[in-house]
Amino acid sequence: METAAILQRNRCSLAICICTFKRHEGLVQLLEGLNNQFFSAAPPQILLIIVDNSPDGDAAHICESDDWAWPLLYLHEPQPGISYARNKALAAVPIDSDFIAMIDDDEIPDPDWLDQLLAAQGRSGADIVVGRTTPKFPTATPGWISATGFFCKPQDPETYQDLDPDPPAATCNVLLRAQAIRESGLSFDPAFALSGGEDKLLFQSLKIVGYRLAWCSNAHATEFIPAERANFAYMWREAYRRGCVKFPVKRRLKSGSLLRSVKIALRLCIRSLGRIVADLLGIVIHLRRGRPIWVPHALNIADHLGTIAGVLQVPNRHYRPRGA
């Protein structure tokens, strides 16, 4: 169904897909935030689809509560891995849904989050609308951690103009036309189930086959960063993980042959080695100027090392089951 036809109706139909894994408090806060959504026009018909990726489905009691403002479908996906949970959510989207929104279980959307996404979609006609996510840290978190901007999604949101046609898209804050998924037949690649990068691959794949993106500067969500992540050690591991998925994603998007894959691999490795040298020099120059100055260089090195590891196919199981 075309966007114009959707907007001519009094109400559109929207499924909000949420994957959760042992974040009970976060899930409750997210659902309360969705309770508080308001709309400048007729509200859409909303269905919440929650997929629990924990082994024992321990979020069921939260979803069975009568406290939530919208109809809720709870599903359990015991297969470990974020791709499996996300695909289960997509498969459950009703066939007559116009839009799919995605948000994470450690976020709280602003009260006008959905309204802003839908408004931007109406203005742009885009198939995928991307919003920004701002981190919120525990009170004792050192100031240099927030100063790096590492946890912002995207990392430099101020560089994008409203309705910019090429924002980086992720499942933490996004709206897409359901028809794009139905028409394309694309889904989240299980090969990235434990490493992450599955959302980047999906949205870039949709872009390659002709679906349009737009940035919505006013669609905002807040992500709560726990104390165990608000430290340099976690930031290093996360930067390394982000680097690890670059080559696998690029290979699937741009490689049609073994020779092409080799060229991509060599280019990434040569570029990463050069940047490691540059960032080491940056650390030496800025070491005495404080962490907000030299930490980005260190995190860049982790990213570059991860990129090389990804080319060498070193396993990286970011979403590994607990205890594994």
PyMOL commands that set and color helices and strands:
alter all, ss='L'
color gray80, all
select helices_A, chain A and resi 3-8+24-35+60-63+82-92+113-124+143-147+157-159+178-184+190-192+198-208+232-244+246-254+258-289+291-311
alter helices_A, ss='H'
color red, helices_A
select strands_A, chain A and resi 13-20+45-52+72-76+99-103+107-109+128-136+173-177+213-224
alter strands_A, ss='S'
color yellow, strands_A
deselect
rebuild
show_as cartoon
